[in-house]
């Protein structure tokens, strides 16, 4: 129920959708109620301008990305957990695996696996869409990719049914042989606080290994920082989604705090 409800609520509060509704509604009202139409269009344009500024999107994203630093990886670890979320399921077909801009998750997971041949590479995630294919899921594609890039299949452990961060952690709690072992957790830096909170809630000892940073280390301002861009709007949308996810997960009891802290 939570999964379906979260998808519906996100569709309603998605900033892109709100802006679109404001602009379309305002344009339609111009034919009968010009004043109201102009107001709606004006609000939509203001939102585009504000969300398109890099200081706002960078601040929201930076707070997420800098919350959890990378933990120290011991000389020997039990496994490397990679959270799915980087396969373009609509474009991938047959042997062609199309990756999104979060591909660092699996790339860094494979690199770390080659540095630690003693560790299992664990890939968790089916599909975050409402309609999940029974045939091919994200973990299936990522398993193929890992093998193609040199990871032995007997080192792989694949979980293909979980659909969101909470389900990833819950599935791992059932699958891992020792929840108190040394498990490196790889996901995007902006997603690490919520992920760490979920795994901690499930009692799994993980070493955070954030990747896929979207912000620059210094985030220095320039004149162009105050020019709205579509890229900044996209970044704001991702950050806003993650912040609402943090609140929703705390309310649902999937984490112990709204903004989980470093654990090691």
GISULBEL-V73142 format. One record per helix or strand of 2 or more residues. SS is the DSSP state (@ for helix, = for strand). FROM is the first residue (numbers start at 0). TO is the last residue. If there is no record, write none. Layout:
SS & FROM & TO
SS & FROM & TO
This chain:
@ & 1 & 12
@ & 14 & 28
@ & 33 & 50
@ & 53 & 64
= & 78 & 82
@ & 103 & 114
= & 119 & 123
@ & 137 & 147
@ & 152 & 154
= & 155 & 158
@ & 164 & 174
= & 182 & 187
@ & 188 & 200
= & 205 & 210
@ & 222 & 225
@ & 229 & 251
